[in-house]
């Protein structure tokens, strides 16, 4: 079995990063929640999309080191390795932020975060045992979908319905919507946090 995984806001959480940046740049009050959606909604309402793009360029670039694993994501990766499940990461991520073309390399930043978290460390050393050729960054959503199809993923986990509902995504791929809270769904196998995804794949499906 090959499970494909999205990266931004699926494996890595930026909530605290966006909160700190918004406060630092004077775009949000101290009371703002450490939640990407909350910060974006506030910045759009009180400022504009350009300011939001500036925050994104910082969060996904120079400040990505402050990003954290989504709750349960690391446990999920370990469970996959324990059960002999193959993994790949397919991310819709441009090389540079649109607000900073030719500036900080966002893909290099993402790989650096992964390396710090042990993605490329051997399993025997407590790492996740990924190889660099199992990580893919695509410039457009269509290219991401094509990559998922070409890799032959049996399952794909993403936080965006736009990806999982894409008309070109092969119908044979099982679609799991990552959400920090469980949500009722008839469109996907399930929609919920990593703990629910782990339970489905390893306590029920693979049992």
C-alpha beads as a LAMMPS data file, in Angstrom:
LAMMPS data file: protein, C-alpha beads

207 atoms
206 bonds

1 atom types
1 bond types

-500.0 500.0 xlo xhi
-500.0 500.0 ylo yhi
-500.0 500.0 zlo zhi

Masses

1 110.0

Atoms # bond

1 1 1 0.000 0.000 0.000
2 1 1 1.185 3.522 -0.823
3 1 1 -0.222 6.401 1.217
4 1 1 0.295 9.882 -0.160
5 1 1 0.362 12.852 2.184
6 1 1 -0.058 16.567 1.743
7 1 1 2.415 18.738 3.662
8 1 1 1.270 22.266 4.542
9 1 1 -1.501 22.327 7.163
10 1 1 -1.719 18.527 7.030
11 1 1 1.595 17.279 8.432
12 1 1 2.840 20.659 9.646
13 1 1 0.850 23.177 11.675
14 1 1 1.528 26.897 11.272
15 1 1 -1.078 28.210 13.737
16 1 1 1.374 29.584 16.313
17 1 1 3.676 30.874 13.578
18 1 1 0.942 32.943 11.945
19 1 1 -0.214 34.294 15.309
20 1 1 3.285 35.425 16.276
21 1 1 3.940 36.978 12.863
22 1 1 0.616 38.825 12.784
23 1 1 1.258 40.318 16.229
24 1 1 4.872 41.117 15.373
25 1 1 3.847 42.932 12.185
26 1 1 1.063 44.836 13.958
27 1 1 -1.675 43.099 11.984
28 1 1 -3.537 41.422 14.849
29 1 1 -4.106 41.874 18.603
30 1 1 -2.581 39.718 21.322
31 1 1 -5.962 38.048 21.736
32 1 1 -5.845 36.457 18.264
33 1 1 -6.007 32.667 18.389
34 1 1 -3.006 30.564 17.272
35 1 1 -4.957 29.390 14.263
36 1 1 -4.138 30.030 10.612
37 1 1 -7.767 30.511 9.572
38 1 1 -8.462 32.926 12.422
39 1 1 -5.397 35.009 11.565
40 1 1 -6.207 35.032 7.849
41 1 1 -9.809 36.071 8.463
42 1 1 -8.683 38.925 10.712
43 1 1 -5.975 40.159 8.331
44 1 1 -8.331 40.058 5.351
45 1 1 -11.005 41.948 7.293
46 1 1 -8.746 44.593 8.835
47 1 1 -6.025 44.905 6.201
48 1 1 -5.771 43.234 2.779
49 1 1 -4.593 40.153 0.914
50 1 1 -1.135 41.616 0.274
51 1 1 -0.457 41.664 4.014
52 1 1 -1.671 38.074 4.250
53 1 1 0.666 37.064 1.435
54 1 1 3.556 38.655 3.314
55 1 1 2.720 36.572 6.375
56 1 1 2.569 33.416 4.271
57 1 1 5.959 34.168 2.701
58 1 1 7.467 34.416 6.191
59 1 1 5.666 31.414 7.702
60 1 1 6.463 29.057 4.820
61 1 1 9.967 30.434 4.400
62 1 1 12.308 31.927 7.039
63 1 1 10.019 31.111 9.973
64 1 1 9.056 27.554 9.018
65 1 1 11.370 26.268 11.743
66 1 1 8.733 27.353 14.267
67 1 1 6.159 25.091 12.637
68 1 1 5.065 22.032 14.577
69 1 1 3.860 18.559 13.692
70 1 1 0.092 18.373 13.566
71 1 1 -1.176 16.492 16.603
72 1 1 -0.881 12.783 15.912
73 1 1 0.958 13.153 12.591
74 1 1 4.290 11.824 13.864
75 1 1 2.534 8.855 15.498
76 1 1 0.800 8.156 12.192
77 1 1 4.110 8.104 10.312
78 1 1 5.590 5.700 12.857
79 1 1 2.526 3.433 12.557
80 1 1 2.919 3.358 8.795
81 1 1 6.555 2.315 9.058
82 1 1 5.738 -0.278 11.721
83 1 1 3.129 -1.819 9.415
84 1 1 5.329 -1.732 6.321
85 1 1 3.250 0.902 4.550
86 1 1 5.008 2.969 1.879
87 1 1 4.723 6.744 2.094
88 1 1 5.232 9.757 -0.115
89 1 1 4.624 13.482 0.312
90 1 1 3.079 15.469 -2.537
91 1 1 2.788 19.189 -1.907
92 1 1 1.430 22.059 -3.989
93 1 1 4.270 24.457 -3.238
94 1 1 5.905 26.974 -5.524
95 1 1 9.633 27.517 -5.314
96 1 1 9.201 31.150 -4.272
97 1 1 6.379 33.161 -2.726
98 1 1 4.451 35.299 -5.227
99 1 1 5.092 38.341 -3.035
100 1 1 8.840 37.590 -3.031
101 1 1 9.766 36.122 -6.443
102 1 1 13.337 34.933 -6.541
103 1 1 13.677 35.362 -2.764
104 1 1 13.565 32.685 -0.080
105 1 1 13.294 29.164 -1.498
106 1 1 10.133 27.698 0.071
107 1 1 10.860 24.150 -1.060
108 1 1 14.315 24.178 0.486
109 1 1 12.758 25.552 3.678
110 1 1 10.214 22.708 3.768
111 1 1 12.917 20.085 3.263
112 1 1 14.925 21.711 6.048
113 1 1 11.973 21.413 8.430
114 1 1 11.511 17.780 7.479
115 1 1 15.183 17.074 8.060
116 1 1 15.015 18.711 11.495
117 1 1 12.023 16.528 12.376
118 1 1 13.808 13.328 11.402
119 1 1 12.043 12.606 8.117
120 1 1 15.273 11.431 6.507
121 1 1 16.764 9.739 9.560
122 1 1 16.832 5.910 9.645
123 1 1 14.017 4.078 11.404
124 1 1 16.544 2.414 13.726
125 1 1 17.508 5.889 14.974
126 1 1 13.918 6.902 15.651
127 1 1 13.480 8.730 12.343
128 1 1 10.796 8.283 9.707
129 1 1 12.951 6.691 7.017
130 1 1 11.985 8.880 4.061
131 1 1 14.192 9.292 1.007
132 1 1 14.413 12.618 -0.796
133 1 1 12.948 11.012 -3.934
134 1 1 9.724 10.343 -1.996
135 1 1 9.081 14.078 -1.508
136 1 1 7.454 15.996 -4.363
137 1 1 6.735 19.707 -4.733
138 1 1 4.460 20.743 -7.586
139 1 1 3.921 24.247 -8.933
140 1 1 0.217 23.895 -9.753
141 1 1 -2.691 21.928 -8.317
142 1 1 -3.120 20.103 -11.619
143 1 1 0.518 18.991 -11.483
144 1 1 -0.027 17.792 -7.922
145 1 1 -3.011 15.695 -9.010
146 1 1 -1.034 14.254 -11.918
147 1 1 1.824 13.330 -9.575
148 1 1 -0.529 11.579 -7.131
149 1 1 -2.003 9.589 -10.021
150 1 1 1.387 8.726 -11.516
151 1 1 2.764 7.510 -8.200
152 1 1 -0.113 5.060 -7.895
153 1 1 -1.224 6.176 -4.441
154 1 1 -3.799 3.889 -2.861
155 1 1 -4.756 6.523 -0.288
156 1 1 -4.241 10.286 -0.226
157 1 1 -4.628 12.530 2.815
158 1 1 -5.104 16.270 2.320
159 1 1 -6.685 19.171 4.172
160 1 1 -8.137 20.685 0.993
161 1 1 -11.397 19.489 -0.524
162 1 1 -10.258 21.111 -3.765
163 1 1 -7.588 18.430 -4.063
164 1 1 -9.634 15.422 -2.998
165 1 1 -12.616 16.473 -5.153
166 1 1 -10.517 17.280 -8.228
167 1 1 -12.081 15.804 -11.341
168 1 1 -8.748 14.401 -12.552
169 1 1 -7.897 12.501 -9.354
170 1 1 -8.225 8.799 -10.084
171 1 1 -11.420 7.313 -8.699
172 1 1 -9.488 4.312 -7.355
173 1 1 -7.663 6.484 -4.813
174 1 1 -9.167 6.440 -1.333
175 1 1 -9.615 10.036 -0.185
176 1 1 -9.179 11.090 3.429
177 1 1 -9.803 14.694 4.435
178 1 1 -7.555 15.853 7.252
179 1 1 -9.393 18.075 9.727
180 1 1 -8.333 18.968 13.252
181 1 1 -11.812 17.996 14.443
182 1 1 -13.909 15.084 13.196
183 1 1 -16.528 16.078 10.629
184 1 1 -19.385 14.023 9.193
185 1 1 -18.774 13.284 5.525
186 1 1 -20.357 11.220 2.791
187 1 1 -17.892 12.402 0.146
188 1 1 -14.723 10.927 1.610
189 1 1 -13.712 7.850 3.563
190 1 1 -13.517 10.041 6.642
191 1 1 -12.773 13.604 7.695
192 1 1 -10.933 14.080 10.939
193 1 1 -7.653 14.341 12.858
194 1 1 -4.672 12.027 12.644
195 1 1 -5.861 9.966 15.591
196 1 1 -9.023 9.039 13.669
197 1 1 -7.064 8.378 10.479
198 1 1 -4.685 6.092 12.376
199 1 1 -7.567 4.229 13.980
200 1 1 -9.267 3.701 10.627
201 1 1 -6.190 2.491 8.769
202 1 1 -4.481 0.468 11.470
203 1 1 -7.151 -0.646 13.961
204 1 1 -9.893 -1.413 11.494
205 1 1 -8.871 -1.533 7.863
206 1 1 -5.489 -3.234 8.240
207 1 1 -6.454 -5.350 11.243

Bonds

1 1 1 2
2 1 2 3
3 1 3 4
4 1 4 5
5 1 5 6
6 1 6 7
7 1 7 8
8 1 8 9
9 1 9 10
10 1 10 11
11 1 11 12
12 1 12 13
13 1 13 14
14 1 14 15
15 1 15 16
16 1 16 17
17 1 17 18
18 1 18 19
19 1 19 20
20 1 20 21
21 1 21 22
22 1 22 23
23 1 23 24
24 1 24 25
25 1 25 26
26 1 26 27
27 1 27 28
28 1 28 29
29 1 29 30
30 1 30 31
31 1 31 32
32 1 32 33
33 1 33 34
34 1 34 35
35 1 35 36
36 1 36 37
37 1 37 38
38 1 38 39
39 1 39 40
40 1 40 41
41 1 41 42
42 1 42 43
43 1 43 44
44 1 44 45
45 1 45 46
46 1 46 47
47 1 47 48
48 1 48 49
49 1 49 50
50 1 50 51
51 1 51 52
52 1 52 53
53 1 53 54
54 1 54 55
55 1 55 56
56 1 56 57
57 1 57 58
58 1 58 59
59 1 59 60
60 1 60 61
61 1 61 62
62 1 62 63
63 1 63 64
64 1 64 65
65 1 65 66
66 1 66 67
67 1 67 68
68 1 68 69
69 1 69 70
70 1 70 71
71 1 71 72
72 1 72 73
73 1 73 74
74 1 74 75
75 1 75 76
76 1 76 77
77 1 77 78
78 1 78 79
79 1 79 80
80 1 80 81
81 1 81 82
82 1 82 83
83 1 83 84
84 1 84 85
85 1 85 86
86 1 86 87
87 1 87 88
88 1 88 89
89 1 89 90
90 1 90 91
91 1 91 92
92 1 92 93
93 1 93 94
94 1 94 95
95 1 95 96
96 1 96 97
97 1 97 98
98 1 98 99
99 1 99 100
100 1 100 101
101 1 101 102
102 1 102 103
103 1 103 104
104 1 104 105
105 1 105 106
106 1 106 107
107 1 107 108
108 1 108 109
109 1 109 110
110 1 110 111
111 1 111 112
112 1 112 113
113 1 113 114
114 1 114 115
115 1 115 116
116 1 116 117
117 1 117 118
118 1 118 119
119 1 119 120
120 1 120 121
121 1 121 122
122 1 122 123
123 1 123 124
124 1 124 125
125 1 125 126
126 1 126 127
127 1 127 128
128 1 128 129
129 1 129 130
130 1 130 131
131 1 131 132
132 1 132 133
133 1 133 134
134 1 134 135
135 1 135 136
136 1 136 137
137 1 137 138
138 1 138 139
139 1 139 140
140 1 140 141
141 1 141 142
142 1 142 143
143 1 143 144
144 1 144 145
145 1 145 146
146 1 146 147
147 1 147 148
148 1 148 149
149 1 149 150
150 1 150 151
151 1 151 152
152 1 152 153
153 1 153 154
154 1 154 155
155 1 155 156
156 1 156 157
157 1 157 158
158 1 158 159
159 1 159 160
160 1 160 161
161 1 161 162
162 1 162 163
163 1 163 164
164 1 164 165
165 1 165 166
166 1 166 167
167 1 167 168
168 1 168 169
169 1 169 170
170 1 170 171
171 1 171 172
172 1 172 173
173 1 173 174
174 1 174 175
175 1 175 176
176 1 176 177
177 1 177 178
178 1 178 179
179 1 179 180
180 1 180 181
181 1 181 182
182 1 182 183
183 1 183 184
184 1 184 185
185 1 185 186
186 1 186 187
187 1 187 188
188 1 188 189
189 1 189 190
190 1 190 191
191 1 191 192
192 1 192 193
193 1 193 194
194 1 194 195
195 1 195 196
196 1 196 197
197 1 197 198
198 1 198 199
199 1 199 200
200 1 200 201
201 1 201 202
202 1 202 203
203 1 203 204
204 1 204 205
205 1 205 206
206 1 206 207
